[in-house]
Amino acid sequence: MTNKKVESKSQTVTLAGGCFWCIESAFNSVKGIKSAISGYMGGHTTSPTYEDICTGQSGHAEVVQLVFDESIISYQSILEIFFTLHDPTQLNRQGNDIGSQYRSAIFTHNEEQHHLAKNIIKEIMSSRMFDEPVVTEVNHAEVFYSGEDEHQNYFNNNPESQYCQAIVSPKLAKFRQTFVKMLKD
């Protein structure tokens, strides 16, 4: 009897849904996510810093780049989680975070992802899941700039910060209740 091992197949997707601390902390707790790195994408400034992003002039969005094992979690499941972690109907903002750096966007890494993301948005729109139109952009991935060290695993490293207490913690609590079966042990 041979023991067949399921081969893991990695894919990458990059998501922008407001503050990257919220998106990163949620996805770091999901089964099948190998890494969730906060960073910047979609703009014109080369090698941007957090300070560049905060000006709103870099063109970049705060993003989280995910590497995932598609034998454990599907791309579609990742997008379903993504659309519950932020309000995809707010243009260039999430709550009090205002500016194009907080826009809702999916940066796809292949044509299959691109097509599926567009179809999921069409389904969401036709289901009237939200009262307002979905403004999430679907773009092909560009150069990813990793955020500074202090922005990686931010929530776990700064759980007592005012922003984490007021914004990240409630989002994570709701997320964990909704997706309890998908969480890492």
Helices and strands as residue ranges (DSSP letters): E 10-17, H 20-27, E 33-41, H 50-54, E 61-69, H 75-85, E 93-94, E 97-98, G 100-102, E 104-108, H 111-127, E 137-140, E 145-146, G 149-151, H 154-157, H 162-163, I 164-168, H 169-178, G 180-182
